[in-house]
Amino acid sequence: MALPRRTVLKWTGAAIVAALPIPFVLARRRTVPSTLRADKDGVLDLAPGLSYEVLSRAGQPMSDGYRVPGLPDGMACFSLGSERFALMRNHEIGRYLGQGATPPGKDTPPEAFDKSAHGAVTRVVIDSKSGKKLSENLVLTGTLRNCAGGTSPWGWLSCEESVEEGHGYVFLCRPEADRVRAPERLVGYGRMNHESALIDPSTLIAYLSEDRSDSCLYRFLPHHPDDAFTGKLQAMRIVGHDGLDTHLGMPKDQKLKVDWVDIDRPDPIDDSVRKQAHAKGAAKIRRGEGLALHQGTLYLVATTGGRAGVGQIFALSTQGEEQHFSLVCESPREEALDCPDNLTLTPWGDIWVAEDGSGDQFLRGITPQGHVYDIARNAAGRGELTGVCLSPDARTLFVNLQREGLTFAIRGDLKAARAAARPMS
């Protein structure tokens, strides 16, 4: 699928997916021993045949004199050409300077959006053949709680999960930025508790999720293809079911027709974007988080959705005159899937999701048949795994341990973990 003529970047994390899942509901499963190999260092347990390299640690110096910020979160990997990748990485930091990029004795960058805020985006440049880290630098700072985000034809979209005064926006970050840049704030995408955002390169329509217990799914329609960031913000409504709470109200194996309602005030002073949407009948999502797109199908995670409150994954058809919303899977208990968060799609048609629940946290795969398998587990503690994404050649998996401030490159036969997939019954 051709990108717009202005596109100079290539991102293939989802574009290489072959077969996509059909709707299914995860069933109750027996407790089974994990097939993961215990890490002798007690950091990251992995499926057989996989190994990890620590690419980056919070607090270490970067190539530009700043330090790696803490709390790494959402990520995506872009091709820079000339056999290099750029891993773009969020840092979900608030106003605590000790976790930020500025080391003692160094001034906060003048490009900071807000000098008292320390959320950030960093870039890790990697040799695509050797896998060696070539450089690391700060790209954006002065934001709050840069949680997830997503891809666009122009680079990484970093989302603030905050509605503090002056914050709550999406920022465009360029993968070619070899130093900290002035912020590129996308006001049209709304001021809210943002989680993920991505742009469909075929239409330039942006899709956005919101981390609230009564959140909505949004899209941004550009007025003109030559100006992708001026347009109209809208929220999804289920036709004939105004205000549907998808937490409990989604029928299985049905595709529900949707339309979209306009958000009249996308940049309000108060935290009212979703309330404007509710007043017009928009559907409610229980903590909308990860987004992924493939050939006209958008996948959305509801982290605490479902009758058990431990997660749902939905699909939205985005092309054609009629669009439909459906339930892909719903977890019945923590042992099946414990509050999915970030997700990515694989070339062989599986969904990979990082958990953000209360117990041991896994990176898990879900097959089109509804079988689940373990890829990795946080052996260092009980913090969440974040930022799951693939390199453009799909040979390397990147993931973070957020609380520990570690970014990993995982290599080996990534598909082999699928051999341990187990029926969920």
FISEZA-677180 format. One record per residue (C-alpha): y, x, z; residue in three letters; residue number from 1. Coordinates in pm, whole numbers, plus 32768, in hexadecimal, padded with zeros to 4 digits. Example, Ala and Ser with C-alpha at 12.3 -4.5 7.8 and 13.67 -1.06 7.14 Angstrom:
BEGIN
      Y      X      Z   residu   num
   7E3E   84CE   830C      ala     1
   7F96   8557   82CA      ser     2
//
This chain:
BEGIN
      Y      X      Z   residu   num
   8000   8000   8000      met     1
   8145   80A3   7F8E      ala     2
   8253   80EB   808E      leu     3
   83C2   80A9   8047      pro     4
   846C   81A8   7F68      arg     5
   8529   8242   808B      arg     6
   83EA   829B   8144      thr     7
   83B2   840D   8175      val     8
   82A7   83F8   8280      leu     9
   8138   839E   8271      lys    10
   8087   82F2   838F      trp    11
   7F1C   828F   8365      thr    12
   7EA9   823B   84C4      gly    13
   7E5B   80D4   8460      ala    14
   7E76   80E2   82E7      ala    15
   7D1E   8181   82C3      ile    16
   7C62   806B   8370      val    17
   7B40   7FEA   82A3      ala    18
   7A9E   7EB8   8340      ala    19
   7B52   7DE6   8441      leu    20
   7AC2   7D20   8564      pro    21
   7A73   7BAF   854A      ile    22
   7AC5   7AD1   8673      pro    23
   79DC   7AEB   879B      phe    24
   79E9   7ABB   8913      val    25
   7960   7BC8   89F7      leu    26
   7845   7B3E   8AC9      ala    27
   77DD   7B9F   8C28      arg    28
   7711   7CE0   8C25      arg    29
   761D   7D8F   8D0A      arg    30
   769C   7EBF   8DC3      thr    31
   7622   7FEB   8CFC      val    32
   7648   8160   8D3B      pro    33
   775E   8203   8C75      ser    34
   76F0   82E6   8B5A      thr    35
   781B   83CA   8B8D      leu    36
   77E8   8538   8BE5      arg    37
   7884   859A   8D31      ala    38
   799B   8698   8D06      asp    39
   7951   87D1   8DD6      lys    40
   7AC9   87ED   8E14      asp    41
   7AE1   8684   8E88      gly    42
   7BF3   8625   8D92      val    43
   7B6F   855C   8C6B      leu    44
   7A09   84E5   8C3A      asp    45
   79AC   84C1   8ACB      leu    46
   789E   8431   89EE      ala    47
   7793   852C   897C      pro    48
   7803   8605   8859      gly    49
   7973   85F9   88B5      leu    50
   7A4B   8705   8953      ser    51
   7BB5   870C   89C2      tyr    52
   7CD7   87FE   89C0      glu    53
   7E03   87D0   8AA2      val    54
   7F29   87D8   89B2      leu    55
   803E   87A8   8AAD      ser    56
   8080   8793   8C23      arg    57
   81A6   86F1   8CD3      ala    58
   8297   87F3   8D5E      gly    59
   8242   8909   8C6C      gln    60
   835C   89A2   8B9B      pro    61
   8384   8927   8A36      met    62
   83F8   89EE   8908      ser    63
   8560   8972   892F      asp    64
   858C   89DD   8A9A      gly    65
   8555   8885   8B2D      tyr    66
   8416   882F   8BE8      arg    67
   8304   8738   8B97      val    68
   8367   85F2   8C45      pro    69
   8270   8534   8D1C      gly    70
   81C2   83E7   8CEA      leu    71
   815C   8406   8B7A      pro    72
   811C   82B3   8ADC      asp    73
   8119   8229   8978      gly    74
   80E3   8319   8855      met    75
   80B1   8328   86DE      ala    76
   8060   8448   85F4      cys    77
   8122   8482   84B1      phe    78
   80EA   856F   838F      ser    79
   8201   866B   835C      leu    80
   816B   86FA   821E      gly    81
   8120   886D   81FC      ser    82
   7FE9   8842   82D3      glu    83
   809E   87CF   840D      arg    84
   808F   869A   84E9      phe    85
   819B   8618   85D5      ala    86
   811B   8566   8709      leu    87
   8237   8487   8786      met    88
   8212   8435   88F7      arg    89
   82C5   834E   89EB      asn    90
   8304   8395   8B5B      his    91
   8318   8264   8C3E      glu    92
   8416   82F4   8D32      ile    93
   852A   823C   8DE9      gly    94
   864A   82E5   8E9D      arg    95
   8587   83F1   8F59      tyr    96
   860B   853E   8EDC      leu    97
   84DA   85FB   8F5C      gly    98
   8400   8563   8E4B      gln    99
   84F9   8592   8D31      gly   100
   851E   869E   8C26      ala   101
   8640   8759   8CC6      thr   102
   85CD   887C   8DA0      pro   103
   8699   88F7   8ECB      pro   104
   87CB   89B7   8E5A      gly   105
   87D9   8918   8D00      lys   106
   88D2   8809   8CA4      asp   107
   8866   86B1   8C2F      thr   108
   8882   86AB   8AB3      pro   109
   89D1   8621   8A38      pro   110
   8908   8547   8947      glu   111
   8873   8481   8A6D      ala   112
   8899   8309   8A47      phe   113
   88D7   82E7   8BBF      asp   114
   88F8   8429   8C87      lys   115
   886A   838C   8DC3      ser   116
   872E   8310   8D13      ala   117
   860E   83F9   8CC1      his   118
   8522   833D   8BDD      gly   119
   84D9   840C   8AAA      ala   120
   8428   844A   8962      val   121
   8392   859E   8916      thr   122
   82F8   8632   87DC      arg   123
   81C4   8710   87CA      val   124
   8195   87C2   867D      val   125
   802B   8817   862B      ile   126
   7F89   88E6   8518      asp   127
   7EAE   87E8   8466      ser   128
   7D9F   88E6   840D      lys   129
   7D7D   89B6   8549      ser   130
   7DEC   88A8   863D      gly   131
   7ED0   89A8   86E3      lys   132
   8011   8932   8785      lys   133
   8134   89D3   86CC      leu   134
   825E   8950   8790      ser   135
   82D5   8843   887F      glu   136
   8431   87B3   88A9      asn   137
   8503   869C   8935      leu   138
   8570   8590   883A      val   139
   860A   8477   890A      leu   140
   867C   8460   8A74      thr   141
   8754   8389   8B57      gly   142
   8684   8252   8B24      thr   143
   85B8   8190   8C27      leu   144
   8440   8166   8C3C      arg   145
   83E3   81BB   8AD5      asn   146
   8295   810B   8ADE      cys   147
   81EF   80C8   8991      ala   148
   8280   80A5   8835      gly   149
   81F4   80C3   86D7      gly   150
   8219   8143   8579      thr   151
   8314   810B   8463      ser   152
   834D   81A5   830B      pro   153
   8461   8276   83AE      trp   154
   83AF   82E8   84E6      gly   155
   835B   8286   864A      trp   156
   83E5   814C   86EF      leu   157
   840D   818A   8864      ser   158
   842A   805B   8949      cys   159
   84D8   803C   8A9A      glu   160
   8412   7F6B   8B8F      glu   161
   8546   7F1A   8C58      ser   162
   8661   7E1F   8C66      val   163
   874B   7EE7   8D42      glu   164
   88B4   7EC4   8CD8      glu   165
   88ED   7F7D   8B92      gly   166
   877A   7FA9   8B4E      his   167
   8656   7EE6   8ABD      gly   168
   8661   7F5F   8955      tyr   169
   858E   7FF9   8841      val   170
   85EE   8152   87BC      phe   171
   8593   81F7   8673      leu   172
   851C   8360   869E      cys   173
   84ED   8442   856F      arg   174
   83AF   8516   8566      pro   175
   846C   862B   84B0      glu   176
   8561   864E   85D6      ala   177
   8539   87B3   8656      asp   178
   8638   8782   876C      arg   179
   86BE   866A   8844      val   180
   877E   856D   8772      arg   181
   8884   8468   87B6      ala   182
   87D9   8319   87F5      pro   183
   87A2   8226   86D4      glu   184
   87A3   80D9   878B      arg   185
   8720   7FA6   86D2      leu   186
   87E9   7E90   8775      val   187
   8764   7D87   8688      gly   188
   8607   7DAC   871B      tyr   189
   8685   7D06   8857      gly   190
   86C6   7D64   89BF      arg   191
   858D   7D1E   8A8A      met   192
   846B   7DBB   8B47      asn   193
   83EA   7E5C   8A07      his   194
   8288   7EDF   89EC      glu   195
   8224   7F22   8882      ser   196
   82D5   7F0E   8733      ala   197
   8264   7F5E   85D3      leu   198
   82DE   7F25   8471      ile   199
   8206   7EA3   8357      asp   200
   8254   7FA0   8243      pro   201
   820B   7EA2   8132      ser   202
   8311   7DA6   81A8      thr   203
   83E8   7E6A   82A3      leu   204
   83B1   7D4D   839B      ile   205
   8399   7DD0   84FF      ala   206
   82AD   7D3D   8605      tyr   207
   82F3   7D62   8777      leu   208
   823A   7D1E   88BD      ser   209
   82C8   7CE8   8A18      glu   210
   822A   7D43   8B66      asp   211
   8262   7C05   8C2E      arg   212
   816C   7B08   8CBA      ser   213
   8218   7A00   8BE0      asp   214
   8273   7ADF   8ABB      ser   215
   828B   7A87   894B      cys   216
   822A   7B2D   8806      leu   217
   835B   7B7D   8732      tyr   218
   83AE   7BE4   85D2      arg   219
   84EF   7C6B   853A      phe   220
   8541   7BFF   83D6      leu   221
   862D   7CEC   831B      pro   222
   8738   7C40   824D      his   223
   870D   7D3C   8132      his   224
   860B   7E4C   80E5      pro   225
   871E   7F52   80CF      asp   226
   877F   7F11   823B      asp   227
   8643   7EE9   8309      ala   228
   86F7   7ED0   8458      phe   229
   87EB   7DB5   8414      thr   230
   874E   7C5D   841F      gly   231
   86C2   7B48   84F7      lys   232
   85E7   7B54   8631      leu   233
   84E2   7A3E   8652      gln   234
   83C6   79D9   873C      ala   235
   8270   794F   86DC      met   236
   8221   77DD   8711      arg   237
   80CD   7734   86E2      ile   238
   80FB   760D   85F9      val   239
   80AA   74C8   86AD      gly   240
   8089   7577   87FF      his   241
   81E9   75BC   8879      asp   242
   81EE   76A6   89A4      gly   243
   807A   76F4   898E      leu   244
   800C   77DF   8AA5      asp   245
   7F14   78C3   89F2      thr   246
   7E9B   7940   8B44      his   247
   7DBE   780A   8B65      leu   248
   7E07   7730   8A3C      gly   249
   7D7B   77EF   8911      met   250
   7C4C   7747   8875      pro   251
   7B30   782B   880C      lys   252
   7AE0   7866   869E      asp   253
   7C15   77AF   8622      gln   254
   7D40   7829   855C      lys   255
   7E7C   7778   85C9      leu   256
   7F9F   7754   84D8      lys   257
   80E3   77F3   854E      val   258
   8253   77E7   84FD      asp   259
   837C   78A3   858C      trp   260
   84AE   7835   8654      val   261
   85FB   78EA   864A      asp   262
   8682   79A7   8779      ile   263
   87F1   794C   877E      asp   264
   885D   7A5F   8871      arg   265
   877C   7B8F   8840      pro   266
   885D   7C75   8911      asp   267
   88B4   7BA8   8A45      pro   268
   8943   7C33   8B88      ile   269
   882C   7B8C   8C4E      asp   270
   86B1   7B9C   8C1C      asp   271
   86A4   7A5C   8B51      ser   272
   8610   7AA9   89F9      val   273
   84BB   7A17   8A4B      arg   274
   855D   78ED   8AF8      lys   275
   861C   78A0   89B8      gln   276
   84CD   78AE   8903      ala   277
   8421   77CB   8A02      his   278
   8532   76C7   89D9      ala   279
   84D1   76AF   8868      lys   280
   835B   7695   88A7      gly   281
   82ED   77FF   887A      ala   282
   818D   785A   88E6      ala   283
   8161   7917   8A2D      lys   284
   809E   7A5D   8A3D      ile   285
   801E   7AE9   8B87      arg   286
   80B3   7C49   8B85      arg   287
   80C6   7C9E   8A14      gly   288
   808C   7E13   89E7      glu   289
   7FDF   7EDE   88D3      gly   290
   8013   7E8B   8762      leu   291
   7F5C   7F08   862B      ala   292
   7F7A   7E9C   84C0      leu   293
   7E8A   7EAE   839A      his   294
   7EAA   7E0A   8244      gln   295
   7F64   7CD8   82B8      gly   296
   7EB5   7CAA   8407      thr   297
   7F6E   7CF6   8548      leu   298
   7EA5   7D35   8684      tyr   299
   7F44   7CEB   87D6      leu   300
   7ECA   7D37   8937      val   301
   7F0D   7C48   8A57      ala   302
   7EC1   7D2E   8B7B      thr   303
   7E84   7C24   8C83      thr   304
   7E34   7B01   8B9C      gly   305
   7CFC   7A2A   8BAA      gly   306
   7C52   7958   8CB3      arg   307
   7BEC   7A8B   8D7A      ala   308
   7D47   7B23   8D55      gly   309
   7CC2   7C72   8CD7      val   310
   7D1E   7C70   8B69      gly   311
   7D24   7BD4   8A10      gln   312
   7D54   7C57   88B0      ile   313
   7DEB   7B77   87A4      phe   314
   7E13   7B8B   862A      ala   315
   7F37   7B07   855D      leu   316
   7F27   7AE9   83E4      ser   317
   807D   7B54   836A      thr   318
   806B   7B20   81F2      gln   319
   806A   79EE   8116      gly   320
   811F   78A5   8133      glu   321
   805C   7841   826B      glu   322
   8023   7924   8396      gln   323
   7F15   78F3   849B      his   324
   7ED7   796D   85FF      phe   325
   7D7A   7995   8691      ser   326
   7CBC   7A22   87B8      leu   327
   7BFA   7B5F   8764      val   328
   7B64   7B9E   88BC      cys   329
   7B89   7B43   8A28      glu   330
   7AFF   7C09   8B4C      ser   331
   7A46   7B3E   8C54      pro   332
   7A4E   7C4B   8D60      arg   333
   7AC9   7DAA   8DAE      glu   334
   7979   7E48   8D5D      glu   335
   7994   7DCF   8BF7      ala   336
   7AFC   7E31   8BB6      leu   337
   7BFA   7E71   8CC7      asp   338
   7D5B   7E14   8C57      cys   339
   7D77   7EAA   8AF8      pro   340
   7EC7   7F45   8AA4      asp   341
   7EFC   803D   8986      asn   342
   7E19   800B   885A      leu   343
   7DCF   80A7   870A      thr   344
   7CE8   8057   85E6      leu   345
   7BDD   8141   855F      thr   346
   7B6F   8187   83F8      pro   347
   7A1E   80E5   8443      trp   348
   7AB4   7F9C   84B6      gly   349
   7AAB   7FB6   8632      asp   350
   7BC8   7F74   8722      ile   351
   7C09   8087   8821      trp   352
   7CC1   801C   895D      val   353
   7D3D   80D8   8A8D      ala   354
   7D1C   8020   8BD8      glu   355
   7E2B   7FE9   8CDD      asp   356
   7D6E   7F36   8DEE      gly   357
   7D20   7F6D   8F5C      ser   358
   7BDE   8038   8F5A      gly   359
   7B5B   815C   8E91      asp   360
   7C1C   8161   8D4D      gln   361
   7B6A   8191   8C00      phe   362
   7BBC   81B7   8A92      leu   363
   7ACD   80C0   89F2      arg   364
   7A61   805A   8898      gly   365
   7A14   7EF8   8823      ile   366
   793F   7EC6   86ED      thr   367
   7961   7DA3   85F8      pro   368
   7824   7D13   8695      gln   369
   78C7   7D08   87EE      gly   370
   780B   7E30   887F      his   371
   78C5   7F1B   8968      val   372
   78A0   8091   899B      tyr   373
   7949   819E   8A69      asp   374
   7A08   82BC   89C8      ile   375
   7AB8   835A   8AF2      ala   376
   7AFD   8325   8C63      arg   377
   7C11   83A5   8D43      asn   378
   7B4A   8481   8E2F      ala   379
   7C82   8510   8ED3      ala   380
   7CE6   83D1   8F84      gly   381
   7D19   825F   8F50      arg   382
   7E4D   826E   8E73      gly   383
   7E5B   81D3   8D1C      glu   384
   7E0E   8274   8BCE      leu   385
   7F2B   824A   8AD7      thr   386
   7F9E   829B   8977      gly   387
   7E4F   827E   88C6      val   388
   7E7F   82D9   8757      cys   389
   7DD7   8396   863B      leu   390
   7E59   84B4   856A      ser   391
   7EAB   845A   83FF      pro   392
   7D5E   84F0   838E      asp   393
   7CA5   842E   84A2      ala   394
   7BFC   856C   851C      arg   395
   7CB1   8588   8669      thr   396
   7CE5   8485   8779      leu   397
   7E15   84A9   8859      phe   398
   7E32   840A   89B2      val   399
   7EF1   843F   8AF7      asn   400
   7EA0   842A   8C67      leu   401
   7FEA   8397   8CD3      gln   402
   7FF3   83D8   8E46      arg   403
   7F6D   8539   8E1A      glu   404
   8067   8587   8D04      gly   405
   7F61   860A   8C10      leu   406
   7F49   85E2   8A96      thr   407
   7DF5   8623   89F4      phe   408
   7D72   8666   8899      ala   409
   7C09   85EB   8884      ile   410
   7B2F   866D   876B      arg   411
   79CA   8650   86F3      gly   412
   7903   8538   8656      asp   413
   79EA   841E   86BF      leu   414
   790E   8315   8624      lys   415
   77D8   838C   86E1      ala   416
   784B   82E3   8824      ala   417
   7803   819B   8773      arg   418
   768D   81E2   878B      ala   419
   769D   8185   88FB      ala   420
   7735   802E   88B8      ala   421
   7696   7F27   8992      arg   422
   767E   7DAE   896D      pro   423
   7762   7CF8   8A5B      met   424
   7652   7C12   8ADD      ser   425
//
